C-alpha cells in the first residue's frame, strides 16, 4: 500500500510539472511577433540610409547587394538564396526615378521600391522612398532627411546627364556578390537596425512629396503577375499599407502581453512638446519678472560649451562627376556566373 501511494504521488508531481511547463510555454509564445510578411524582408529606412552614404548609383547598387551588410532579405523566387537587386534610373524633367528591382528569373524582374529625387522651387533636393504597392501596400513612403546633403546628389542636375542602368542580369552578377540564405524575418528585423544611420531622420507617411509619383509599374512586376494571390491586399485583408500593419502588430503585442502578465504595458514614448522659441532667451531680459531676475542673478553664470563637436559626418571634397553611368554591359571575362 505505501508503494502504491508513492507511485501515485510521483505521478501527481509529474503531471503538475508538465502542466506548469506548458503554461509557461504558452506565456512565452503569446508575446512573439505576428506572422511574417514579404515586406519584413527589405527595410526601406535601411535603403534610404545606404542611399545617402553612396558615392553614386553604381555604389548604391553594390551596397544593396553587399554580403557583409545584407541589407536585403528578399527571396521572391524561393530558390533558397537572396535575390540580386539591380538599380535602373529614368528621368522626367527635374524628377529622377531610381527603380530597385529583384532579379527572379531570366528576363523577369520585380520592382520592390523606387527612390524619387526632385528639386523644389527653392533649389533644394527632396528624396522619398516609395514601397511597391503589392509588397508594402498603397501610399507607403519613407522620406529621409540627411544632416549633410550627399555630394553625389549634385550629379543629378548636371548637363549632360547619363542615367544609370545596371549591366547585371539573371545568372550574371558582379564578383563581389555571394548569395546568402535568407534569415527568418524576426532575425532580419533585429539585425538590420545597425545599418540604419541614426543621424538621419526618417518620416514614414502615407502622403508623398509629389502626387504624380504613384507606383503603377506593370512592366517589372513579374512576381505578382505570376502570384496575384500574394499581393498586399490578399495577404493582409482590411489593412491599408505597411504603416497600418506595424500599428496593428504593436497593438496585438500589447494585448498579448496584458493577457500573459495581467498588467498593462506603459508606453515608453515621451511626448515631444518642444517649443521653437525660448521666451526667456531675449537679450535685454525684459520678459522676465523682477522676482525671476533676482533669482537668476544669484546663480553663477553658465560656462560656454567649448567641447568639440562629435559629429562624425563631414562634407567630403566634391569629386568630379563619374562617367560610369554610360557604362556598357560587362564582357564575359569580367563577369561571374552564379547558379540560381
TASUL-V37437 format. One record per residue. RES is the residue in one small letter. SS is DSSP state (H for helix, E for strand, C for the rest). PHI is phi in whole degrees, -180 to 180 (* if undefined). PSI is psi in whole degrees, 0 to 359 (none if undefined). Layout:
RES_SS_PHI_PSI ; RES_SS_PHI_PSI
//
This chain:
x_C_*_316 ; x_H_-62_329 ; x_H_-67_318 ; x_H_-64_320 ; x_H_-63_321 ; x_H_-65_317 ; x_H_-63_318 ; x_H_-63_318 ; x_H_-65_320 ; x_H_-65_318 ; x_H_-64_321 ; x_H_-65_317 ; x_H_-64_319 ; x_H_-65_317 ; x_H_-63_320 ; x_H_-64_318 ; x_H_-66_318 ; x_H_-64_316 ; x_H_-65_323 ; x_H_-66_316 ; x_H_-65_323 ; x_H_-65_317 ; x_H_-64_320 ; x_H_-64_319 ; x_H_-64_321 ; x_H_-63_320 ; x_H_-66_324 ; x_H_-70_313 ; x_H_-72_344 ; x_C_-72_343 ; x_C_-108_11 ; x_C_-72_147 ; x_C_-61_164 ; x_C_-66_174 ; x_C_-61_157 ; x_C_-72_155 ; x_C_-135_154 ; x_H_-57_323 ; x_H_-68_349 ; x_H_-73_346 ; x_H_-99_5 ; x_E_-150_105 ; x_C_-81_118 ; x_H_-74_339 ; x_H_-69_321 ; x_H_-66_322 ; x_H_-62_314 ; x_H_-64_326 ; x_H_-67_309 ; x_H_-70_335 ; x_H_-64_317 ; x_H_-71_342 ; x_H_-96_357 ; x_C_-81_158 ; x_C_-85_327 ; x_C_-164_185 ; x_H_-72_332 ; x_H_-65_318 ; x_H_-67_325 ; x_H_-63_317 ; x_H_-63_322 ; x_H_-64_319 ; x_H_-67_326 ; x_H_-65_331 ; x_C_-111_15 ; x_C_-70_120 ; x_C_-64_340 ; x_C_-76_319 ; x_C_-92_328 ; x_C_53_59 ; x_C_-65_325 ; x_E_-104_150 ; x_C_-131_20 ; x_C_-82_131 ; x_C_-135_76 ; x_C_-73_329 ; x_C_-87_1 ; x_C_55_44 ; x_C_-99_7 ; x_C_85_6 ; x_C_-134_144 ; x_C_-65_136 ; x_C_-70_148 ; x_C_-78_135 ; x_E_-104_116 ; x_E_-97_158 ; x_E_-120_126 ; x_E_-130_129 ; x_E_-113_141 ; x_E_-131_155 ; x_E_-125_148 ; x_E_-146_88 ; x_C_68_239 ; x_C_-91_6 ; x_E_-110_127 ; x_E_-110_126 ; x_E_-113_120 ; x_E_-109_110 ; x_E_-92_131 ; x_E_-105_116 ; x_E_-124_135 ; x_E_-87_128 ; x_E_-86_111 ; x_E_-110_342 ; x_E_-169_179 ; x_C_-65_121 ; x_C_61_25 ; x_E_-127_126 ; x_E_-134_146 ; x_E_-123_115 ; x_E_-71_129 ; x_E_-107_333 ; x_E_-167_162 ; x_E_-131_152 ; x_E_-113_123 ; x_E_-106_126 ; x_E_-118_130 ; x_E_-144_144 ; x_E_-101_124 ; x_C_-82_184 ; x_C_-67_339 ; x_C_-87_0 ; x_C_84_10 ; x_C_-95_141 ; x_E_-86_128 ; x_E_-114_143 ; x_E_-128_138 ; x_E_-142_141 ; x_E_-105_124 ; x_E_-113_123 ; x_E_-79_143 ; x_C_-59_136 ; x_H_-67_334 ; x_H_-79_341 ; x_H_-97_313 ; x_H_-108_357 ; x_E_86_165 ; x_C_-70_149 ; x_C_58_48 ; x_C_-109_112 ; x_E_-124_143 ; x_E_-122_118 ; x_E_-109_107 ; x_E_-85_146 ; x_E_-122_115 ; x_C_-93_134 ; x_C_-63_328 ; x_C_-127_125 ; x_C_-64_124 ; x_C_-56_140 ; x_H_-64_323 ; x_H_-71_352 ; x_H_-62_332 ; x_H_-67_338 ; x_H_-64_332 ; x_H_-66_341 ; x_H_-113_10 ; x_C_-86_157 ; x_C_-126_128 ; x_C_-81_158 ; x_C_-123_134 ; x_C_-112_112 ; x_C_-62_151 ; x_C_-85_133 ; x_E_-132_118 ; x_C_-60_133 ; x_C_-85_358 ; x_C_-96_152 ; x_E_-152_188 ; x_C_-58_124 ; x_C_86_349 ; x_E_-126_109 ; x_E_-126_159 ; x_C_-64_156 ; x_C_-60_332 ; x_C_-74_343 ; x_C_-83_119 ; x_C_-124_104 ; x_C_-57_142 ; x_C_-123_160 ; x_C_-76_137 ; x_C_-67_150 ; x_C_-91_163 ; x_C_-59_146 ; x_H_-59_324 ; x_H_-65_325 ; x_H_-73_322 ; x_H_-62_316 ; x_H_-63_325 ; x_H_-73_328 ; x_H_-92_335 ; x_H_-72_339 ; x_H_-65_335 ; x_H_-71_345 ; x_H_-102_8 ; x_C_-98_120 ; x_C_-69_113 ; x_C_-74_348 ; x_C_-78_345 ; x_C_-86_164 ; x_E_-115_135 ; x_E_-123_121 ; x_E_-105_117 ; x_E_-93_123 ; x_E_-145_163 ; x_C_-100_3 ; x_C_-122_126 ; x_C_-87_172 ; x_C_-66_318 ; x_C_-129_126 ; x_C_-67_344 ; x_C_-74_343 ; x_C_-91_52 ; x_C_-95_133 ; x_C_-76_122 ; x_C_-139_50 ; x_C_-78_120 ; x_C_-111_342 ; x_C_-77_315 ; x_C_-111_60 ; x_E_-133_42 ; x_H_-64_321 ; x_H_-64_314 ; x_H_-81_344 ; x_H_-68_321 ; x_H_-82_340 ; x_C_-133_67 ; x_H_-64_337 ; x_H_-76_353 ; x_H_-104_13 ; x_C_-66_165 ; x_H_-60_319 ; x_H_-66_325 ; x_H_-75_324 ; x_H_-74_326 ; x_C_-130_72 ; x_C_-62_136 ; x_C_84_359 ; x_C_-106_134 ; x_C_-71_302 ; x_E_-157_192 ; x_H_-61_323 ; x_H_-59_312 ; x_H_-68_326 ; x_H_-63_317 ; x_H_-62_316 ; x_H_-64_320 ; x_H_-65_322 ; x_H_-65_317 ; x_H_-62_318 ; x_H_-65_319 ; x_H_-67_320 ; x_H_-64_323 ; x_H_-65_318 ; x_H_-65_319 ; x_H_-65_320 ; x_H_-66_324 ; x_H_-67_321 ; x_H_-68_325 ; x_H_-80_330 ; x_H_-108_339 ; x_C_78_9 ; x_C_-129_143 ; x_C_-75_146 ; x_C_-92_125 ; x_C_-79_139 ; x_C_-72_136 ; x_C_-93_2 ; x_C_-80_126 ; x_C_-92_140 ; x_C_-65_140 ; x_C_-105_92 ; x_C_-111_54 ; x_C_-79_132 ; x_C_-90_144 ; x_C_-77_344 ; x_C_-132_146 ; x_C_-100_113 ; x_C_-65_344 ; x_C_-104_11 ; x_C_-104_34 ; x_C_-82_157 ; x_C_-69_319 ; x_C_-87_341 ; x_C_73_25 ; x_C_-72_342 ; x_C_-82_355 ; x_C_-89_145 ; x_C_-77_165 ; x_H_-62_321 ; x_H_-64_320 ; x_H_-66_323 ; x_H_-63_319 ; x_H_-65_317 ; x_H_-67_322 ; x_H_-69_332 ; x_H_-73_337 ; x_H_-75_341 ; x_C_-87_142 ; x_C_-66_148 ; x_C_-64_146 ; x_C_-76_142 ; x_C_-76_139 ; x_C_-68_150 ; x_C_-79_107 ; x_C_-109_9 ; x_C_-70_145 ; x_C_-68_154 ; x_C_-70_141 ; x_C_-99_11 ; x_C_-68_116 ; x_C_-83_357 ; x_C_-101_123 ; x_C_-127_146 ; x_C_-72_119 ; x_C_-71_162 ; x_C_-64_144 ; x_C_-71_117 ; x_C_-81_164 ; x_C_-71_145 ; x_C_-58_135 ; x_C_-78_142 ; x_C_-97_15 ; x_H_-72_350 ; x_H_-68_338 ; x_H_-95_16 ; x_C_-62_136 ; x_C_-88_172 ; x_C_-61_143 ; x_C_-68_149 ; x_C_-76_162 ; x_C_-68_343 ; x_C_-74_339 ; x_C_-107_4 ; x_C_-110_161 ; x_E_-128_122 ; x_E_-74_127 ; x_C_-118_128 ; x_C_-75_137 ; x_C_-120_none
//
